[in-house]
Each structure stands twice: as C-alpha cells, then as structure tokens.
Amino acid sequence: MPDFYWERQCWRDGYELVAGIDEAGRGALAGPVVAAAVVFRPGSRLSSRLAAVDDSKVLTHATRVRLASEIRARAAAWSIGVVEADVIDEIGIGPSNRLAMEIAVEGLGCAAQFLLLDAFTCEFGAPQLGLIDGDAISTSIAAASILAKTERDRIMREAHDHHRVYGFDRHVGYGTADHLTALRAHGPCILHRRTFRGVLIDQL
C-alpha cells in the first residue's frame, strides 16, 4: 500500500510543498488525458479516512469517488489538468501527457517545491523524481491518480449524454469490443483521437 515514505524524505530535506502527480486516459481511444497534482501538509500521516488510498486502477468506482472527496477535503492543495483529444492528435500522447501534468501543477495555487511523479518527469522548474509504480508506493501520487481517474470518468460519462451510440458511460473511451463495434457502425466522433490506431474505420 502507498505511504508517505518518499514525501517524508522530501520534507526532511526542507521541501515543504511536495506535489504527487499522475494521469489517466493515456491509452484511451477517445476523450482527454487528465492529470492531477496533490499536495499534503508536511508531517501528514495516513488517517483512517485515507488508509484506503491506492493506485486508482485497483479500486472500485464507488471507492474512488468516496476517496476523491476525502482527498480534496484533506489535501493542502490539489489541481486538475486536462488536454483534449484534438491537442493529443496535434502534438502526440507523450507531450500531451506531460502538458496535462504541467497544467495541473501550475493550477495548484502554490509553488510546488518538489514533484513526485509516476514514472515520468515533466518540463517544470521544480526538482522532481519519477518513481516506477509510483501510484502503488506514494500516497500523494496515488491520491493524484484517484483524482485524475474520477475526473476523467466524470467527463466521459457526461459525454455519453451527447454521443450515446458509443457507450462512453461503460468504457469511458477505452478500446473495448463494444466500443470498436460502435466505431465500425458510426465512425469516430469529435471526442475520438483520430491519430490512434483503431479509431479510423479503415484501421478496424
């Protein structure tokens, strides 16, 4: 389970504002890539309300939603960065992923002094560390993964109201069998990443 080990190392080195950063939606065929940044107060410990914080991929939707509310209430600062599908098509998923992270950090409302990221680093002035499987070992990164995932899921479920034929409320834009079937039947919509293999009809 994630804990504050890496955050404590930063706090001991004099970095008070340590931001954990993660993203959601990198591998989807439709919708944005969404990143989140979360800062906890120095000396924070795992309370009973945050003890279940973990990599968002191993949590149920209901648990993620509950924990997202707890994280927003208990974090010193948090922020979301969103990069839409048309930008992903224009600059590529790697740069879009980093851009979403940078937007999230810039939106914190405080100058993060150190960044903890899940594997990646980004073009940002603060010192940073990319931790392999960071969302499984750092509470701040895991919290960011939960905020990013719940926000992206919310966006895609709202998009379902306008694009019902694709079933975004079920797969939130990922390349499931029913999503690919809908693409064959209806072609891509404005939310689809047209540079991704599998989106255009002649690639199916």
C-alpha positions as CSV (number, residue, x, y, z in Angstrom):
1,M,0.0,0.0,0.0
2,P,1.2,3.6,-0.6
3,D,2.6,5.6,2.3
4,F,4.3,8.9,2.9
5,Y,7.9,7.5,2.8
6,W,9.0,9.5,-0.3
7,E,7.2,12.6,0.9
8,R,8.9,12.3,4.3
9,Q,12.3,12.2,2.6
10,C,11.4,15.5,0.8
11,W,10.1,17.1,3.9
12,R,13.3,16.2,5.8
13,D,15.3,17.8,3.0
14,G,13.4,21.1,3.5
15,Y,10.8,20.8,0.7
16,E,7.5,21.6,2.4
17,L,5.3,21.7,-0.8
18,V,5.7,18.3,-2.3
19,A,3.2,17.5,-5.1
20,G,2.3,14.0,-6.2
21,I,1.3,13.8,-9.9
22,D,-0.4,11.2,-12.0
23,E,-2.5,10.9,-15.1
24,A,-5.5,9.0,-16.5
25,G,-6.5,8.2,-20.1
26,R,-3.2,7.8,-21.8
27,G,-4.3,4.6,-23.6
28,A,-7.9,5.5,-24.4
29,L,-9.2,5.9,-28.0
30,A,-11.5,8.8,-27.1
31,G,-11.6,11.7,-24.7
32,P,-8.9,13.8,-23.0
33,V,-5.9,12.8,-21.0
34,V,-6.3,14.1,-17.4
35,A,-3.6,14.7,-14.8
36,A,-3.9,15.7,-11.2
37,A,-1.5,17.2,-8.7
38,V,-2.0,16.8,-4.9
39,V,0.0,18.4,-2.1
40,F,-0.4,17.1,1.5
41,R,0.8,19.1,4.5
42,P,4.3,18.3,5.9
43,G,4.0,15.6,8.6
44,S,0.8,14.2,7.2
45,R,0.0,10.6,8.2
46,L,-2.4,8.0,6.9
47,S,-5.6,8.7,8.7
48,S,-8.4,6.1,8.8
49,R,-10.2,8.1,6.1
50,L,-7.2,8.0,3.8
51,A,-5.9,4.5,4.6
52,A,-7.6,3.0,1.5
53,V,-5.8,5.4,-0.9
54,D,-4.2,3.2,-3.5
55,D,-3.4,3.1,-7.2
56,S,-6.8,4.0,-8.8
57,K,-6.7,1.0,-11.1
58,V,-7.1,-1.4,-8.2
59,L,-10.1,0.4,-6.6
60,T,-13.8,0.2,-7.5
61,H,-15.6,3.2,-9.0
62,A,-17.5,3.8,-5.8
63,T,-14.3,3.7,-3.6
64,R,-12.5,6.1,-6.0
65,V,-15.4,8.5,-5.8
66,R,-15.5,8.4,-2.0
67,L,-11.8,8.7,-1.7
68,A,-11.7,11.6,-4.2
69,S,-13.9,13.6,-1.8
70,E,-11.7,12.8,1.1
71,I,-8.6,13.8,-0.8
72,R,-10.0,17.1,-1.9
73,A,-11.1,17.9,1.7
74,R,-7.8,16.9,3.4
75,A,-5.1,17.9,0.9
76,A,-3.3,21.2,1.4
77,A,-3.8,21.8,-2.4
78,W,-5.0,19.9,-5.4
79,S,-5.5,20.7,-9.1
80,I,-6.6,19.0,-12.4
81,G,-5.0,19.4,-15.9
82,V,-7.0,18.4,-19.0
83,V,-5.7,18.1,-22.6
84,E,-8.4,17.4,-25.2
85,A,-8.3,14.8,-28.0
86,D,-7.7,17.4,-30.8
87,V,-4.5,18.5,-29.0
88,I,-3.4,14.9,-28.5
89,D,-3.8,14.4,-32.2
90,E,-1.8,17.5,-32.9
91,I,1.2,17.1,-30.6
92,G,1.1,13.4,-29.6
93,I,0.2,11.5,-26.5
94,G,3.6,11.8,-24.8
95,P,3.8,15.6,-25.0
96,S,0.0,15.8,-24.1
97,N,0.6,13.7,-21.0
98,R,3.4,16.0,-19.9
99,L,1.3,19.1,-20.7
100,A,-1.6,17.9,-18.6
101,M,0.8,17.3,-15.7
102,E,2.2,20.8,-16.1
103,I,-1.2,22.4,-16.2
104,A,-2.1,20.5,-13.0
105,V,1.0,21.7,-11.2
106,E,0.5,25.3,-12.4
107,G,-3.1,25.2,-11.1
108,L,-2.2,24.3,-7.5
109,G,-2.3,27.9,-6.3
110,C,1.1,27.4,-4.6
111,A,4.6,26.9,-5.9
112,A,5.4,23.2,-5.6
113,Q,8.9,22.8,-4.4
114,F,9.3,19.1,-5.3
115,L,7.4,16.8,-7.7
116,L,6.8,13.1,-7.2
117,L,5.6,11.5,-10.5
118,D,4.5,8.1,-11.6
119,A,7.5,7.0,-13.8
120,F,7.5,10.3,-15.8
121,T,9.2,13.6,-15.3
122,C,8.0,16.8,-17.0
123,E,9.2,20.1,-18.2
124,F,8.9,22.0,-15.0
125,G,11.4,24.1,-13.0
126,A,11.0,22.3,-9.6
127,P,13.1,19.3,-8.6
128,Q,11.3,16.1,-9.4
129,L,11.5,12.3,-9.1
130,G,9.9,9.8,-11.3
131,L,9.0,6.7,-9.3
132,I,8.3,3.4,-11.0
133,D,4.9,2.2,-9.9
134,G,4.7,5.5,-8.0
135,D,0.9,5.2,-7.6
136,A,1.5,2.0,-5.6
137,I,4.1,3.4,-3.2
138,S,3.5,7.1,-2.8
139,T,0.3,8.4,-1.1
140,S,0.5,11.7,-3.0
141,I,0.8,10.0,-6.3
142,A,-1.9,7.5,-5.5
143,A,-4.2,10.4,-4.5
144,A,-3.4,12.2,-7.7
145,S,-4.2,9.0,-9.7
146,I,-7.6,8.8,-8.0
147,L,-8.5,12.5,-8.7
148,A,-7.3,12.1,-12.3
149,K,-9.3,8.9,-12.9
150,T,-12.5,10.2,-11.3
151,E,-12.4,13.5,-13.2
152,R,-11.8,11.7,-16.5
153,D,-14.6,9.2,-15.8
154,R,-16.9,12.1,-15.0
155,I,-16.1,13.9,-18.3
156,M,-16.7,10.7,-20.3
157,R,-19.9,9.8,-18.6
158,E,-21.2,13.3,-19.3
159,A,-20.1,13.0,-22.9
160,H,-22.3,9.9,-23.1
161,D,-25.4,12.2,-23.0
162,H,-24.3,13.7,-26.3
163,H,-22.8,10.6,-28.0
164,R,-24.9,7.7,-26.8
165,V,-24.1,5.3,-29.6
166,Y,-20.5,4.8,-28.4
167,G,-21.3,3.7,-24.8
168,F,-18.8,6.1,-23.1
169,D,-20.7,5.6,-19.8
170,R,-19.4,2.0,-19.8
171,H,-15.9,2.0,-21.2
172,V,-15.1,5.8,-20.8
173,G,-13.3,5.8,-24.2
174,Y,-11.1,2.8,-23.9
175,G,-10.9,0.2,-26.8
176,T,-13.3,-2.4,-25.6
177,A,-15.1,-4.7,-28.1
178,D,-18.3,-2.8,-27.9
179,H,-16.5,0.5,-28.4
180,L,-14.8,-0.9,-31.6
181,T,-18.1,-2.2,-32.8
182,A,-19.7,1.2,-32.4
183,L,-16.8,2.8,-34.3
184,R,-17.4,0.4,-37.2
185,A,-21.0,1.2,-37.2
186,H,-20.9,5.0,-36.7
187,G,-17.3,6.2,-37.4
188,P,-15.4,8.5,-35.0
189,C,-17.0,11.5,-33.2
190,I,-15.3,14.7,-32.1
191,L,-14.0,13.1,-29.0
192,H,-12.1,10.4,-30.7
193,R,-8.3,10.5,-31.1
194,R,-8.0,10.2,-34.9
195,T,-4.3,9.5,-34.9
196,F,-4.7,6.5,-32.7
197,R,-4.6,3.1,-34.3
198,G,-8.1,1.5,-34.2
199,V,-10.1,4.8,-34.3
200,L,-10.4,5.3,-38.1
201,I,-12.7,2.9,-39.9
202,D,-10.1,1.7,-42.4
203,Q,-7.9,0.6,-39.5
204,L,-10.5,-1.6,-37.8
